[in-house]
Amino acid sequence: MSVAPRTSADQLPQPPALYFDPDERSWATAADSASRFVPVPRLNGKLITDASALATMADDFGHLIHRTPLAWLRPGSTDDVVAMVCFARRHGIRLVGRGCGHTAFGQAQAEAGLIIDMRSLCQIHDMTPDQVRVDAGVIWRDLILATTAAGLTPPVLTDFTALTVGGTLSVGGVGGRSFRHGAQVDQVVELQVVTGRGELVTCSAEAHAGLFYGVLAGLGLCGILVQATLRLTPARQQARTYRFFYPDHTTLLADLRWLTTHPDIDYIRGNAIPVPAQSATPAGGPGSRRLRLQFFLEATVFYNDVEELAGLPDLDLPVAGDADQVEDRTYVAFTDQVVQLVNQLDAAGLGQLPHPWLDLFVPDSAVNLVSTQILTELDNTNFGPGSLLLFYPFSRETLRCPLFQIPNEPTCVLVDILRTIAPDPDLMADVVAQNRHLYEWVVGTGGQLYPIGAVPMDTRDWARHFGPLWQDLTRMKQEYDPDALLGAGLRVFG
């Protein structure tokens, strides 16, 4: 788990004027421009065309797909986004809005297209006791520090908060609070969006609702999110985490279900992490590839004063009984724990290894069977250091955004297979093929893909993914992006 490369476009030289050759699909400065060249709009930010800089945009967190863009925009304003979308439309340049590039299979890349790097639009504009208006490039961690200083917090956070607001809202945004409050897209009051037509539109559930719900969890297909107004709730100052350990995944899942019914629990996450073998096995010998996992649940309560915990009923879980470990932290430290873990993994050199992640929403009726199948397919060759499994419970009644696809059952579990593997081309291909196999099998149980991982998908797959909403999405695409320029990395419409 690592943030996308931190190359600073601000340190790169920007020519005084830039021209585009529509025939050769190339750039030139004013000094050597020919009459067929067209000028790039005047920008507040920077349009980067240097080959070495573009190479950093031909990658993402997965390090599996590499597609070199034609240009990289670091917008200095929303006007820059509008201007370059209009320019791209006139000249048939496909494009994608990008945050931290924390996807695994080229979703935030644009081969021979335009990357709009939203991280340069990162202002927190205004805050009231119940909402905050922010640019799409604001990092959630920075937002948390600002809101908690005022005693407030977004209701739902991803565990890894070093991601942009626009990035997580484009896919859904999930975490250990989602069982109670839904996804991050369910906490949005209003959006500002630049459509594929180059129009800046303010939308909400009441105004331009089709675009509003077409952008939330809409994979950047109908518009580029440039600003969002988010709900806020009062923030507690402290967090107490209870940990329960299990011999296997079935016992963990039994208690995970029970915890979702506990009225005082604010956060739930199931975990499975590799543990060293108790005894060494000769290389190539029986069991040498066997993967041993430690299973544990984390249940967290947020509070202000320890006296509040006196009224908390005992967490005597049906399977595990009392907690094996209890940890108290500040609320901010709790939200920051995965960022600190990621920093440690980066320092150990694991951040630049391939991450063929797979994230699947599994119906509760099938989650035991699916988890068993997943575990049989994991071994020490395809589940390297830094890998783990996560289990997040979900309730359908908490979700309101139609494009956020989950199984058609009252409850489900997001199973995250978060793998780090060696940079071996054959191994990478094998794991991606295995991901595709598991995806097909889970869809057969009524499951759904959370589309941030490494799964090859074509238009037929996406039509199946969105099901009855596919025709609605196609109509929205035609209305708001008639030239099919947006969402270049996913290729949903071919």
N, C-alpha and C positions, 0 to 999 in steps of 0.2 A: 504494500500500500504506500504510494508515494505521489506527491504532487507532480504535475507535468513539468518539463524542463523550465527553469527559471531564467532563461535568456532574456535580457532586457532590451526591448526594441528601442528604448529611449537612448541607448548608448550607440545605436547604429546610425551611420550617416544617412541623411535624407537629401536627395537631390532637390535643387530649387524648383524644378518643374519636372513633371513626369508625363509621358505620352504612351498610348497603347496602340499597338498595331493589330487591328482586328483580323487581318489575314494570317499573320505569322503567330498570333497569340503571344506577343512579346512586348517588352517595355523599352523605352528609350528616353533620354533626357532631351531637353529643348535643343541642346547643342548639336545633336545628330538626328533630330527628328525629320522625317520626310512628310510630304503633303498628305499621305494616306493616314498618318497617325492622328489620333484624337486625344485631346488633353484630358488628363484625370481631373476631376473636380477639386477645387481648392478645399483643403481639409484643415481642421483644428488639430488633428492628430497626425499619424504617420502611416503611410502605405509603404510597406517593406517589400522589396523585390530581390534583395541580395540572396544569392543561392545558398550561402552558408547559413543565413538566418532562416530561410524557408525549410531547411533540413530539420530544424527543431520542431516545426509544425507538421512534419511528416512522421509523427510518432504519437503515441499516447501511453497511458499507464500500462496497457497490455503488452506493448513492445512486440506485437505479432504482425501488425499490418503497417505498411509504410507507403503513404501516398503523398507525393510532393505537390503542394499548392502552387498556383500561379502568383499569388501575392498574399500578404499578411497585413491586415488592417489593425492598427492600434487606435481606435477612435478616440478623439478628444472631446466628443460631444455626441448626443443623439443625432444631431444634424449630419454628422459624418456617416453614421449608419444608413440614414435615409439616402444620402447622396451616393454612397457606393452601391447600395442595393439597386437604385435607379440606373447607375452606370452599368452594373452587372446585367441588368435586364436588357438594356439596349444592345449589349454585345454578347449575350448568350453565355455568361460566365456563371457556372454553378457555385454555390457558396454554402457556408455553414457557420452558425454562431457557435463560439467555443468559450468554455470557461477554463477549468484547470485540466481539461483533457483526461479526466479520471474515468475513462471507459476502456474496454479491453479489445475492441475489434474494429477500430477505424471509424467509430461513430462520429468523432469530432474532427475528422480529416476531410479534405476536399481535393481530390486528385485533379491537377490542372485547373483548380478553381480558386475561390477567395475564402480565406479564413478571416472571420471577424472576431478578434480576440477581445471579449467583453471585460476582461480583468482591468482594463484601463478606465472603465466607467464604474467607479467604486465608491460613490458618495452615499452616505446615509443622510437623507434630506430632512425629514422631520419625524417627530415621535410624539404620540399622545398616550394616555394611560391604556389604550386598547389597540393601538395599531402603529405601524412604522412604515414609512415610504423609503425605498432604497433602490439604487441602481442594480441592474442584473449582475454586475461584476463584483458586488460586495461579497466578501468571504464570510460565511456563517460564523466562524470563530470571532471575527471582528465585530459582527453584529451582536453576538452574545455579550461581549465585553461592554458594548455600548448600552444594551438594554438592561443588563443586570446592574449597571451603575445607577439606573433609575428604578431598580426593583422589579424589572419586567423580564419576560422571556418569550420567545416563540413557543407555542404549545408542543411542536414536534421538531426534533432535530435528528439529523443523521448522526451516527456514531462518529464518523470522521467529519469534523466540522471545517476542515481546510479546503472546502469546495465552495463554488459560487452559488449565489441564490438562483440565478438563471439556469445554471447547469442542473441542479437537482429538481427544480420545478419543471424542467423539460421532460423528465422521465418519471417523476412522482415524488421521490424523497421519502425514505422510510427509516425507521429506527425502532428502538425498544419501547417507545411510547405510542406507537401506531395502533396497538391493540385497543387503546382507549380513545385516541383522538384522530385516527386516520392517518393519511399521508400529509406531507408538507403542502401538496397542491390543494388540500382541503382547508388550508388556513389562509388562502389568498382572498383579499377583498377586491382588488382592482389591479389591472395590468396596463402598461403602455407597450405596444407592439409595433414593430415595423413589418408590414406584410411584404410578400413577394412582389407586390405591385409598387413598392416603395412608398407606401402610405403609412403615416404615423397615426395609430388609432388607440384611443383610451377605451378599455372594455372592462366589463364586469358581468356578474350574473344578471344585472338589470339592463345594461347597455351593451350592444354588440355581443350578446351572450354566445352566439355561435363561435365567434373568434376566441372569446375568453376560454371556453371549454375545449376549443380546438388547439389551443396553445398549452394549457395545463396538461402535463403528461403527453403532449402531442409530438414529442421527438423533434421539435423544430421544423416541422413540415409545412406549417401554414404561416409562420411568422417568427421574427427574431424578438424575443423578450428583452426589452431594454430597461424596464422599471417595474417594480412590484410593490403593492401595499399589502402588508402582512398583518395578521392578527397577533396581538400580544396578550399575555396573561400575567398575573402576579408571579414573581419568581420566589421560590423558597431559597433560603441561604445555605442549607446543608443537604447532604445526600447520604443515606445509610444503605449500603449494599449487603444483602444476605446471599451467601453462596452455598449451594447444595451439590454434592458430588454423587455420581451414579456409575454403575457398572456398565451400562449400555444406553443406547439411544431410546429404546422403548420405555424404559423407566423414566428417563428425562422427559420425554414427551408427555407422559401421563401427568407428571407434576406441572409441566408447562401449561397444560390445559386447565388444571385446577387453579393456578395462579391468576389466570385471566378473569376468574370470578371473584377474586379477592378485592373488595372495594378500596383498600388503602394502598395498593401497589401502584406505583407510577410508571415503572419501567420493568420490562422482562426481556431477557435474552438467553437463549440456550447456546452452549459452546461445546466444541469438540476440538481438542488440540493434540498434536502428536506428542508422545512421550518416548524416551529412549527405551530400547529393549532391556529387559532385566539381565539378560546374558547375551554375550556376543554370539553371532551366528556366522560361520565361515562364509566368505563371499561365494555366492552361487549355490550355497547349501540350502537345504529345506528351510523355509521360513525366512530366508534372507530378505525377501521383499515384503514381508508381512508388516502391515501398518498397525501400530497400537495407538489408541486414542484415549484421552482423558475427557470424560463427559461431565459438565457441570452447568447449573442454572445460576443466573444472577437476577435477583429481584431487588429493586431499589425503591426506597421511599424518600420523598423530598420533604423537608421540614425546616422550621425556623429555630425552634427551641427543643432541647432534648426531652423536656417534659411532655411534648406532644407525643412522643413515642411511647409514653407510659400507657396511653389509651389504645395503642395498636394491638390488636389481637395477636396471640402467639402464632408465628408462622410455622405451625406443625404440619408439614406437607404430608399428604397421604402416603407417599412412597419414602421420601427421604427423612421425614420427621423434622427435627430441629436443624437450624442452619449449622453448617460445618465451619463457616467463617463469617465474620461481620466486620465491615470496613466503613468508617466514617470519613467523609471528605467535604470540602466546600462544594457548593453546587457548580461553580465555575470549574473547579478541578475535576469534578465528575464529567462534565461535558468535554473536557480537554484530554481525557485519558487516552483515547485512540490516537490523537495527534501526537502525543508524546511517544506512544508505541511505534508509530510510523517513523518518527525521527530516529528512533533506535534501530529500526530495521534498515533505514536508509544508511545510517552510519556503519552498519554491518555489511553494506554492499548488496542488500537484497532488493532494493528499490528498482534497480536497472535490469533485473532478471525478468523473463516473460511471466505474465500473470493471466493465464487463460481461465478467467473466472466464469462461473456459471451460476445464475441466480434464478430460482424457480419457485413460483407460487404453487404449492401443492395442496389439494383438497384435504381437509382434516381426515376424511374417511380413508385416504390412501397414504398418508404421510408416514406411517410405520413401514409399510411395504416399500415405498419409494426410498426412504432413508436406508433400509436394509440393502436394497439394490445398489445404491450409491456407494455404500461402505464396501461392498464386495468388489467394486471396480477401482478402488483406491489402493495404491501401494507406495512403497518408498521411492519408486521411480517417477511417479506422477503427482506426488504430494510432498514437495520438498520443504526445507526449512522456511519458516514464515507462513506456511499454509495453515488453514483452519476451516472448520465448518461452523456456521451460525444458523440459529433457528429463531425466527421472530413470529409470534402469533398475530393473526389479523382477524377482525370481525367485519363482515361485509356492511353492516349497518352504520359503520363510522365513515364510510367512503362515499364521496359525492361527485367526483369527477369521472365522467363516463369513459374517457380514453385510458384511464388507469385500470388495466385489465387484471382481474383476479378470478379464481375458480368460482363457479356458480353454486357455492355452498355457503351456509351461514358463517362458517369459520374456515380458515386455512392457515398454513404455515409457510413463510418465506424461508426456503432452504438455500443458503449461500455456500457454494463450494469455492472457497477462495484459495486458489492454488498459486504457488510460486514454483517454477520448474527451471531446469537447466536450459541454456540457450542452444539447444540441439534441434536443428530443423526437423528431423524425423520425429523426435519426441513432441515438438510443438504441433506438428500435423496430426499425430496420433491422439493427443489430448483434445484438440479441436474436434476431431472426428468422434471421440468419445462424448464430448459435450453435445454434439448433434444427436447422437444416439440416445443419450439420457433425456434431452429435450423432447424428442419424438415420443419416448416412452411415457414421460410425465404428461404430455399433452393428451396421450391416450387415456390417462386416468382422470382427465378433466382439468389438468393443471394449465398454468400460463407462464410465459417467460417474462422476467423483469429485464428489459432490454438494455442492460449495461455491459453484459458479458460477451464471451467469445463463442458465438453460435452463427454459422453461415445461414443467412436467410435470403429468400427471394420474394418476389411480389406475391406469389401464391401463399407462401408462409405468412406474410404480413396480412393478407386477406383473411386467412384462418385465425390469426392472432386477434384481429379486431372484430371478427365475426359479424353480427348484425350491424355493427357500426361502420363497417368497411365502406359501404355506399355513402354514408354521411361524411366520412373522412374524405372520400374521393370528391364529393361535391364541394366541401370546404377547400380542398386543395385547388380545385378549378376556380373557385371564387377569389381566394386570397393569394394564390401563387400560380396563375394560369400558365406561366412558362416553365413550371417545375424546376425552379432554380434552388429552392431551399432543401435542406436535409441531404446534402450531397454525400455525406459519409455513410448513410444508411441505405440509400438506393431503394426506398420502399416502393416507389412507383416505377422502378426500372432505371 
